[in-house]
């Protein structure tokens, strides 16, 4: 069984990531954004230098106010342990706080992989030029270490989030989504209150309980939840 990478290895992989093309478009504030990516990594096949090209799409869900607990345990559900470990540390850093202010759910979709020849910088530049010709898409072109390509992808996504944050946050603030209500952001409080009102079956109550645990707020609503749970069938 391969050993787990150290935090230094993961941060080194992030540092070695090169974003060849950043999309000029930002993430949507009140809708889902499809973020297309091409990640290139240099590999060696029979002592010959080749390129592994990974293409795919990340769905950036409509920004919503969420808790850090939810972000780490639910938002990256399809990413591997190395990427999750890197992101857990990222959340503790000052430059990751913007994610926590409004939150984006990133879910990795199916992606394709192929091994091609050529020089990696020239190939990346060619793909970047093609991306520039299609400004209707949000697309990134990234060069990263093959073993830790997901770390490179998350680094790119984090950069896109931070560039989108000022505009998204202004739009969300205009709708009062950051205001606190009983110590909880208003958007989360309204969502939970609506779920309590709609939980008229045991199945819906189970879903509500899961959401409270996912948000790390179960202790705040424990008594009320179990009163509801006893009342429904």
N, C-alpha and C positions, 0 to 999 in steps of 0.2 A: 504494500500500500504506500503510495507516495506521501511524503511528509507535507504537512500544512505549510504554506508559505508564511514567512514572517511579515509583520507589518511594514518593515523596511523594504522588503521585496515588492509589496503591493504599491507603496508610495513611490518606489523607484520606477515601477512600471507606469504609474501615472505621470511621473516627471518626464519619462522618455516618450510619452505620447506626443505626436505632432498632428495638430488639426490643420490639414491642408486647405480645407474650404469650410467656412462658417456660413450658414444661410443668412441672408439679409432679413428675412421675415422672422418675426417673433412668434412665440406661442400664443394661441388664442386665449382670451380671458374667460369667455363664457361658452366655450365649446371644446370639443376634442380636437387635437392636432396630431396628424400623422407625420412622424419624423423619420425620414428615410436615411439610411446610413450605408456607407461603404467603408469597411475596415480592412486595411492592407497590412500584412505581416510578412517579413522576410523569413523564409525557412530554407532548409537544405535537404534536397532529395538526391541520394546517391552522390553526395559531395558537390552537388550542383545547386547554385542559388536559384530559388524559385520564390514566387509570391503566392501566399494564400489570400484570396479575396473573399470576404464575407459581405453579402448584401442582405439587407432586411429592413424592417420598419419597427419603430417604437410608437406605441399609442400613448400620447400624453393626454390623460383625461382632463376634462374641464377642471381648472383650478378650484379647490375648495379648502376651507379652513379645516385642518386636521391636527391631530396631536402627533408629537414625535414618536410615541409608542406605535401608533398606527402606521406611520410612514415606514419605519424599519421592519415591522413584522408582516405587513400586508402589501405595501406598495411595490416591493421588489420580489414578489412571489416566484417569478420564473427565472430569476437570476441565480447563478451558482454561488457556492459559499465564499469563494475568493472575492467576488464583487460585493457581496453583502458585508463581508468583514471590512473591506475598504470603505464602504458607504457608512457603516456604523461609526467608524472613526471620523469620517468626514462630518457627521452630524455634531460631533463634539467641537469642531473647529469654528472659529468666528466666521469664516467665509461661507459656512453652510447655513447660517441662520435665516437667510432669505427663503430658503426652501420651507422652513418651519412656519414662516409667517403666512404663507398661503397654500403651500403644498401642491405637488403634482404627483399623480399616480403614474408610474412608468411601468409598463408591462411589455416585456420582450415578446415579439411575435416570431413566427416561423421565419427562418432565414436560410439562404443558400450559401454554399461554400464551393469554391473551385480553386485549383492550383494552375497558375499561369506562369509564363516566362516573362522576361523583360526586366528593366531597371525600375525599382520601386518608386523613386521620386518621379520619374517620367510618367509611369503608369498612373500614379496618384494625380499628377497635374492634368493628365488627359481626362480622367474621370471628373475632376473639378471643373474643367472647362465645359464638359457636358452638363454638369449641374448648374452652371451659370446660365446656360441657355434655356433652362426650365425654371423660371422664377415662380411658377405656380406651386412648386413643391418646397417643403422645408427639408433640406437634405444636407448632410455633412459627409466629408471625406476625411478619413482619419488613418494615420499610420501608427501602429502599436506593436507591442511584443506579442508573439503568437500565443504563448501560454496564458497571458493575462489580457486578452483582447477585450473581455467584458469590462475590465477596469478602465481601459481606454474609452470604451463606449460610454460608461457612466461619467467619466471626466468630461467628455464632450457634452453629455446631457446636462450636467451640472452647470457648465458654462452657458449653455443655452437658457437654462432656467434663470441664472443670475442676470443675463442680459435682458430677459423678458420681464423680470421681477418689477422694476420701477413702474412700467406702464401697467402691468397686471394689477399691482398693488394699489395704484391710484384708482383704477376702475373699480376694484373690489371695495376700497374704502368709501367710494361715493355711494355704495349700496349698504354701508354699515356692517359689513361682514366681519370686521376686526373688533368691533365693540364688545366689551365683556358684559355678560349677563349672568349674575350670581357666580362670578369667577370663571365662567366658561365663555369662550368666544360665541357671540350671538348666533352665528351660522350653525354651530354644533348644537347649541341649546335648542334652537328651533327645530332642527332635524330630530333630536331625541324626543322632544315633546310631541312632535307629530307621530313618531313611532309608538310612543306610549298610548296616544289616543287611538291609533289604528290597531293595536295589539289585542284583538278580540278572540284570538284562537291560541292554542298552545304552540302551534308552529310559528306564528308571528312573534309570540313572546320569546321563543327560542332564538329567533333571528335578532330580536332586540338585545337579548342577553349577550349574544356573540358580538354585536356591534359595541356594546358597552365595554366588553373585555378587550376588543381590538383597539378601542380608543384609549384604553387604560383608565376608564372612568367608572368601572363597575362599583368600586367602593363608595363612590359619591351617590350612587342610585340604588345601592343594595337593598335597603329596607323597602323602598317603593317598588322595586322590581319584584321582590318575593311576594309582596301583597298582590301585585298584578298576577303573578304566576299562580297563586292559589285560587284566584277568581276565575281564571279561564280554563277551558277544557279543549 
